């Protein structure tokens, strides 16, 4: 017995703390070990022969040795620890669904049998339910291809559900993304006719047709459409643009695209600058146009384009209104009436007045002035003519109509005849008055002198009319 205990002690000392035998030794109860030691001390002579004979004979069937119970207990505890660790790992997995988590937490709170039942039975059942819920959730968030794939998976087997979660969802999502991108291209106003036609054809096809559109057709059709856009600029661009177009049409797809994005604007700015310089060289432009053109030349290419597209028309409209106002300040009644109507109208009405309306109204004023200059009363009768009237009697001296010129003493020479002071006579003053009333602005006047000259002419006309009225009243 001492030898056996020594050997057993040596084995325990040599074993590692984690070996099964060490665990069995630790699990052995202290009273049992003390009883064995006491028996060995009291009967060494008896125990040695018995041990020798026992070593030669096999142990009876059904009788466990000292380590059998310890091995069973160790195996049971080891399995429970392993199961518990596995359940905890499942709970820590982010992919575990709500059904799996609920069942796992319930098993952890139970016995070793609950843990084993969860791992062998409930885990698979709960995973099936959770996966079905996952698949169904894609229906409300996916596109047409995704919804179609979801319905097919839910109506199939559990393997179909797993296949959808591993592969099918990504294939369907890619198809929906391709379809959405094609629809965006169709909605883009910059897409050319070739791209649109190919895109519509792809939308009517399969997922492979959509992929082929992006990988092959889109680039080809875009290049063709871009070349058409470049060629169209030959009809609308200036010299610099046309020259750049000819170079781009002989280049690659990248060069054509670069011209559309950058090159055309550089060439257009060159043409815009040349056009504005031509406008400034015109002596007939007004101050607003001149100021706007100078400001555009000092700005960016965008400023040049903005002036030609919007600023030039606005500046010309302002200058035209100033011209009309100058004409009104010296024009006759018809000119003034037509000018006021133009100012109340659109910029096109103002231009029409400057081109035609003012001349038509001026002719009307001149015609009215000519009519006003004709005699409107009978000529004054002379004394000798009055004696031959229908009565046959001569008028007494000092009565009747006075002669136009004063008569001097008898025998004295007659004084020089003064101009007749009768209304309606066509004297030089009346002719000047009619002419001033009918004319407008002298076309030879500049922007600064036109208004002043027109005011002077208008004042002279008023003076002449005043004198004529005074003659008629005397």
ABEGO torsion letter per residue (X at the ends): XAAAAAAAAAAAAABBAABAAAAAAAABBAAAAAAAAAAAAABAAAAAAAAAAAAABBBBBGBBBAAAAAAAAAAAAAAAAAAAAAAAAAAABAABBAAAAAAAAAAAABBAAAAAAAAAAAAAAAAAAAAAAAAAAAAAABBAAAAAAAAAAAABBAAAAAAAAAAAAAAAAAAAAAAAAAAAAAABAABBAAAAAAAAAAAABBAAAAAAAAAAAAAAAAAAAAAAAAAAAAAABBAAAAAAAAAAAABBAAAAAAAAAAAAAAAAAAAAAAAAAAAAABAABBAAAAAAAAAAAABBAAAAAAAAAAAAAAAAAAAAAAAAAAAAAABBAAAAAAAAAAAABBAAAAAAAAAAAAAAAAAAAAAAAAAAABBABBBBBBAAAAAABAAGBBBBBGBEBBBABBBBBBGBBBBBBBBBBBBGBBBAAAAAAAAAAABBBBAABBAAAAAAAAAAAAAAAAAAAAAAAAAAAX
